[in-house]
Amino acid sequence: MAGVDQGELQRALAGGQGGGGGDQEKQAEAAGRRDMILSSVCTPEAKERLARIAIVKSDKAQQVGDMIISMAQRGQLSEKISEERLKGMLAQLEGGKKETKIKFQRKRCDSESDEDYSDL
């Protein structure tokens, strides 16, 4: 895997720190910078998975994105984030949350038996 381009990352982090403008413009600019940083530190597969997660659970995607950006800023990324590593980060965010299992149990009445359906 190719390493993370620190120069590109620093330019993205430094971009947009000056100038005025409306709140919407600043938010759009910040979202653009964020997207650029994530694109530079994630593989295309991981970026695609993060986008799909954002559709369903935007808060979780935001948390994972913040975690990735924070790791990039601290220089903790020696290579791009793969899809498998992203899955691990998602599992880490879940932490101690218990997996929900639903079990369907059909109750049988005394009058019901397999013999009733044998002549169908």
Phi and psi in degrees as GROMACS dihedral restraints (atoms count N, CA, C in turn):
[ dihedral_restraints ]
;  ai    aj    ak    al  type     phi  dphi    fc
    3     4     5     6     1   -77.4    20    10
    4     5     6     7     1   143.4    20    10
    6     7     8     9     1   -72.6    20    10
    7     8     9    10     1   165.4    20    10
    9    10    11    12     1   -75.5    20    10
   10    11    12    13     1   130.5    20    10
   12    13    14    15     1   -76.5    20    10
   13    14    15    16     1   102.5    20    10
   15    16    17    18     1   -65.5    20    10
   16    17    18    19     1   -34.5    20    10
   18    19    20    21     1   -64.6    20    10
   19    20    21    22     1   -43.6    20    10
   21    22    23    24     1   -64.4    20    10
   22    23    24    25     1   -40.0    20    10
   24    25    26    27     1   -63.6    20    10
   25    26    27    28     1   -43.8    20    10
   27    28    29    30     1   -65.6    20    10
   28    29    30    31     1   -38.5    20    10
   30    31    32    33     1   -63.8    20    10
   31    32    33    34     1   -39.4    20    10
   33    34    35    36     1   -68.4    20    10
   34    35    36    37     1   -38.5    20    10
   36    37    38    39     1   -70.1    20    10
   37    38    39    40     1   -35.0    20    10
   39    40    41    42     1   -80.8    20    10
   40    41    42    43     1   -20.7    20    10
   42    43    44    45     1   -63.7    20    10
   43    44    45    46     1   143.1    20    10
   45    46    47    48     1    75.5    20    10
   46    47    48    49     1    18.8    20    10
   48    49    50    51     1   -86.2    20    10
   49    50    51    52     1    -9.8    20    10
   51    52    53    54     1  -117.5    20    10
   52    53    54    55     1   174.3    20    10
   54    55    56    57     1    86.7    20    10
   55    56    57    58     1   158.3    20    10
   57    58    59    60     1  -105.9    20    10
   58    59    60    61     1  -173.4    20    10
   60    61    62    63     1   149.8    20    10
   61    62    63    64     1   174.5    20    10
   63    64    65    66     1   -75.6    20    10
   64    65    66    67     1   166.7    20    10
   66    67    68    69     1   -63.2    20    10
   67    68    69    70     1   -40.5    20    10
   69    70    71    72     1   -64.5    20    10
   70    71    72    73     1   -38.6    20    10
   72    73    74    75     1   -65.2    20    10
   73    74    75    76     1   -42.2    20    10
   75    76    77    78     1   -65.1    20    10
   76    77    78    79     1   -40.5    20    10
   78    79    80    81     1   -65.9    20    10
   79    80    81    82     1   -41.3    20    10
   81    82    83    84     1   -65.1    20    10
   82    83    84    85     1   -39.8    20    10
   84    85    86    87     1   -66.0    20    10
   85    86    87    88     1   -42.1    20    10
   87    88    89    90     1   -64.5    20    10
   88    89    90    91     1   -40.5    20    10
   90    91    92    93     1   -64.9    20    10
   91    92    93    94     1   -38.4    20    10
   93    94    95    96     1   -64.4    20    10
   94    95    96    97     1   -44.1    20    10
   96    97    98    99     1   -62.2    20    10
   97    98    99   100     1   -44.3    20    10
   99   100   101   102     1   -60.0    20    10
  100   101   102   103     1   -45.1    20    10
  102   103   104   105     1   -64.2    20    10
  103   104   105   106     1   -39.3    20    10
  105   106   107   108     1   -65.2    20    10
  106   107   108   109     1   -41.6    20    10
  108   109   110   111     1   -64.6    20    10
  109   110   111   112     1   -47.1    20    10
  111   112   113   114     1   -62.7    20    10
  112   113   114   115     1   -37.7    20    10
  114   115   116   117     1   -65.2    20    10
  115   116   117   118     1   -33.3    20    10
  117   118   119   120     1   -80.2    20    10
  118   119   120   121     1   -20.5    20    10
  120   121   122   123     1  -110.3    20    10
  121   122   123   124     1    -3.4    20    10
  123   124   125   126     1  -117.7    20    10
  124   125   126   127     1   148.9    20    10
  126   127   128   129     1   -70.7    20    10
  127   128   129   130     1   160.3    20    10
  129   130   131   132     1   -57.5    20    10
  130   131   132   133     1   -36.3    20    10
  132   133   134   135     1   -65.8    20    10
  133   134   135   136     1   -42.4    20    10
  135   136   137   138     1   -67.2    20    10
  136   137   138   139     1   -39.7    20    10
  138   139   140   141     1   -63.9    20    10
  139   140   141   142     1   -39.5    20    10
  141   142   143   144     1   -65.9    20    10
  142   143   144   145     1   -42.7    20    10
  144   145   146   147     1   -63.4    20    10
  145   146   147   148     1   -41.4    20    10
  147   148   149   150     1   -62.5    20    10
  148   149   150   151     1   -37.6    20    10
  150   151   152   153     1   -66.3    20    10
  151   152   153   154     1   -39.7    20    10
  153   154   155   156     1   -67.2    20    10
  154   155   156   157     1   -37.2    20    10
  156   157   158   159     1   -65.4    20    10
  157   158   159   160     1   -38.6    20    10
  159   160   161   162     1   -62.7    20    10
  160   161   162   163     1   -29.6    20    10
  162   163   164   165     1   -66.6    20    10
  163   164   165   166     1   -40.9    20    10
  165   166   167   168     1   -88.1    20    10
  166   167   168   169     1   -48.7    20    10
  168   169   170   171     1  -132.6    20    10
  169   170   171   172     1    86.8    20    10
  171   172   173   174     1   -64.7    20    10
  172   173   174   175     1   -33.3    20    10
  174   175   176   177     1   -66.9    20    10
  175   176   177   178     1   -39.0    20    10
  177   178   179   180     1   -67.6    20    10
  178   179   180   181     1   -41.1    20    10
  180   181   182   183     1   -63.4    20    10
  181   182   183   184     1   -38.4    20    10
  183   184   185   186     1   -62.5    20    10
  184   185   186   187     1   -44.6    20    10
  186   187   188   189     1   -62.2    20    10
  187   188   189   190     1   -46.4    20    10
  189   190   191   192     1   -65.2    20    10
  190   191   192   193     1   -42.0    20    10
  192   193   194   195     1   -60.2    20    10
  193   194   195   196     1   -43.0    20    10
  195   196   197   198     1   -62.2    20    10
  196   197   198   199     1   -40.4    20    10
  198   199   200   201     1   -63.5    20    10
  199   200   201   202     1   -43.6    20    10
  201   202   203   204     1   -65.2    20    10
  202   203   204   205     1   -45.2    20    10
  204   205   206   207     1   -63.1    20    10
  205   206   207   208     1   -41.2    20    10
  207   208   209   210     1   -61.8    20    10
  208   209   210   211     1   -43.3    20    10
  210   211   212   213     1   -63.5    20    10
  211   212   213   214     1   -38.5    20    10
  213   214   215   216     1   -66.9    20    10
  214   215   216   217     1   -40.9    20    10
  216   217   218   219     1   -65.2    20    10
  217   218   219   220     1   -34.1    20    10
  219   220   221   222     1   -84.3    20    10
  220   221   222   223     1    -3.3    20    10
  222   223   224   225     1    75.3    20    10
  223   224   225   226     1    26.5    20    10
  225   226   227   228     1   -88.6    20    10
  226   227   228   229     1    -1.2    20    10
  228   229   230   231     1  -102.7    20    10
  229   230   231   232     1   114.5    20    10
  231   232   233   234     1   -91.8    20    10
  232   233   234   235     1   -19.0    20    10
  234   235   236   237     1  -145.1    20    10
  235   236   237   238     1   170.5    20    10
  237   238   239   240     1   -67.2    20    10
  238   239   240   241     1   150.2    20    10
  240   241   242   243     1   -71.4    20    10
  241   242   243   244     1   121.9    20    10
  243   244   245   246     1   -89.0    20    10
  244   245   246   247     1   170.5    20    10
  246   247   248   249     1   -63.5    20    10
  247   248   249   250     1   -38.4    20    10
  249   250   251   252     1   -65.1    20    10
  250   251   252   253     1   -40.9    20    10
  252   253   254   255     1   -67.3    20    10
  253   254   255   256     1   -35.8    20    10
  255   256   257   258     1   -63.0    20    10
  256   257   258   259     1   -41.2    20    10
  258   259   260   261     1   -60.3    20    10
  259   260   261   262     1   -40.4    20    10
  261   262   263   264     1   -63.5    20    10
  262   263   264   265     1   -39.1    20    10
  264   265   266   267     1   -65.9    20    10
  265   266   267   268     1   -38.9    20    10
  267   268   269   270     1   -64.2    20    10
  268   269   270   271     1   -41.7    20    10
  270   271   272   273     1   -64.1    20    10
  271   272   273   274     1   -36.4    20    10
  273   274   275   276     1   -65.3    20    10
  274   275   276   277     1   -38.6    20    10
  276   277   278   279     1   -65.6    20    10
  277   278   279   280     1   -36.2    20    10
  279   280   281   282     1   -62.0    20    10
  280   281   282   283     1   -35.8    20    10
  282   283   284   285     1    57.5    20    10
  283   284   285   286     1  -123.4    20    10
  285   286   287   288     1   -89.4    20    10
  286   287   288   289     1    10.4    20    10
  288   289   290   291     1   -65.1    20    10
  289   290   291   292     1   130.6    20    10
  291   292   293   294     1   -78.4    20    10
  292   293   294   295     1   138.6    20    10
  294   295   296   297     1   -73.3    20    10
  295   296   297   298     1   131.8    20    10
  297   298   299   300     1   -85.4    20    10
  298   299   300   301     1   128.7    20    10
  300   301   302   303     1  -122.5    20    10
  301   302   303   304     1   137.3    20    10
  303   304   305   306     1  -115.3    20    10
  304   305   306   307     1   126.1    20    10
  306   307   308   309     1  -119.6    20    10
  307   308   309   310     1   123.6    20    10
  309   310   311   312     1   -93.7    20    10
  310   311   312   313     1   131.7    20    10
  312   313   314   315     1  -129.2    20    10
  313   314   315   316     1   119.3    20    10
  315   316   317   318     1   -91.9    20    10
  316   317   318   319     1   127.8    20    10
  318   319   320   321     1   -86.7    20    10
  319   320   321   322     1   137.2    20    10
  321   322   323   324     1  -101.9    20    10
  322   323   324   325     1   137.3    20    10
  324   325   326   327     1   -85.2    20    10
  325   326   327   328     1   157.5    20    10
  327   328   329   330     1   -62.3    20    10
  328   329   330   331     1   -33.1    20    10
  330   331   332   333     1   -74.2    20    10
  331   332   333   334     1   -19.6    20    10
  333   334   335   336     1   -83.8    20    10
  334   335   336   337     1   133.6    20    10
  336   337   338   339     1  -152.3    20    10
  337   338   339   340     1   166.4    20    10
  339   340   341   342     1   -68.1    20    10
  340   341   342   343     1   -24.5    20    10
  342   343   344   345     1   -67.3    20    10
  343   344   345   346     1   -29.1    20    10
  345   346   347   348     1   -63.8    20    10
  346   347   348   349     1   -26.2    20    10
  348   349   350   351     1  -103.2    20    10
  349   350   351   352     1     5.0    20    10
  351   352   353   354     1   -72.6    20    10
  352   353   354   355     1   -24.6    20    10
  354   355   356   357     1   -95.0    20    10
  355   356   357   358     1    15.7    20    10
